[in-house]
Amino acid sequence: MTRPTAHRALLPLAGALTLALSACGTSVAPAPAAEGDAAQGYPVTVENCGRELTFQAPPASVVGLSPSQTELLVELGLADRLVGQAQVAHHELDADITAQITDVPVLSEEAPPAREDLLNAAPDFVYSPTGYEFTAEQGFASIDQLAEAGAQAYTATGGCFDRRAVGTVEDLFTDIADLGLIFSVPERAEELSDQGRERLDAVATAIEGAERPSVAQLYVEGSTLSAIGGGVEYDIIDRAGGDNAFDRDEPAFADFFAAVVTPEEITSRDPDVIVFSVQDAGHEAATRAYLAETFPDVAAVAQDRLVAVPNSDLFPGTLGNIDAVERIAAELHPDLF
C-alpha cells in the first residue's frame, strides 16, 4: 500500500488528503481581558490546530468554506452573519438550510475560493473543514493573509494535521462547543450537541451485542483505488457496528488516513461489506460498475452489500458524520433498524 498523491478528486473525501494544520481544537474561556473595548462576556479564547484564537466580540462577517461548514453555522443560528459560501458543488444542502442562505454569495464551486475572492468578501471569521483551504501555494488565502485582513481562520478539529489520521466523530462536538463560545450561542450549541449525541447513542444501543461484519471503506477515481484506514471515516465505521478491514495500526495509515491499494489487497481481505464515498450519482454508478467488474468474487460484491455515502458526510466538522453513522449502521444491521 502507498499513500495517495494529493490529487484534487480525493480532497472531497473528507476535506483534503494534503495539508491541514496541527493539533486539535479545545475551548478555553474566558481569556484575560485585553486592552480596548470588548463585548459583554468577551474576550474569549479557543485553541485550534495548535493556535490560540482570541475574540473581543462575536464575528459578524462569516464564510463557510464548504457546504458542511455552512450548514453547521446555519444550524447554530448564524445565517444572517454569512457573507460567503464555498465549494458548493460538493454537497446539496437541505431545503430548509438553503432557504436561509439564498442571498449569501457563492465564492467558489469545486475548489476553495481564490485568495482575492475570499478576501474581497471581507470576512472576519472563516470556517474550513481542513487546512488545505488555507494553502497559499494553491492560490488560496493563507491564515496569515486572512489575519492581515482582520479575519480569524478556524479549521474543523478533525481536519487539523495531527488529527487527520486519528480524528473521530467526537471532534465534531469540540467544534460545536468552540463555535458556541466564539459566537456567544452556548445554549444552541449545547442543544445541537445533545441532539447529535442522542442519535449516536441510539445507534450504539441498537447494535449492542450484534455481530460486526468486516468493512472495507474505499474511494474509487477511475481505476485508482484508495482504502481508508484512519480519520473520522474509520470511527464512523466503528460506531456503525463494523470492523474496519484496514487498521489504523498499519504502517500505511500511521500519518495519513488513506492509502492507494491494489485490487489484490481488497480480494485478499474479502470484506463482508464495502462502503464507498461518492461525489454525485454519476460517480456512484461508475464506482458500482468498477467494483462489480473488479471484485465479482469478494463477499461484499457477490452479496451486493455495497454502501454509498456522500463525500460531504465524511468532512471533518460536519453534522453529516452523524448521518453517516446512521446510514451505514442501517446497512450493516438491517434487521436492527
Buried (B, 14 or more C-beta within 10 A) or exposed (E): BEBBEBEBBBBBBBBBBBBBBBBBBEBBBEBEEEEEEBEEEBBBBBBBBEBEBBBBBBBEBBBBBBBBBBBBBBBBBBBEBBBBBBBBBBBEBEEEBBEBBEEBBBBBEEBBBBBEBBBBBEBBBBBBBBBBBBBEEBEBBBBEBBEEBEBBBBBBBBBBBBBBBBBBBBBBBBBBBBBBBBBBBBEBBEBBBEEBBEBBEBBBEBBEEEEBBBBBBBBBBEEBBBBBBBBBBBBBBBBBBBBBBBEBEEEBBEEBBBBBBEBEBBEEBBBBBBBBBBBBEEBBEBBBEBBEEBBEEBBBBEEEBBBBBBBBBBBBBBBBBBBBBBBBBBBBBEEBE
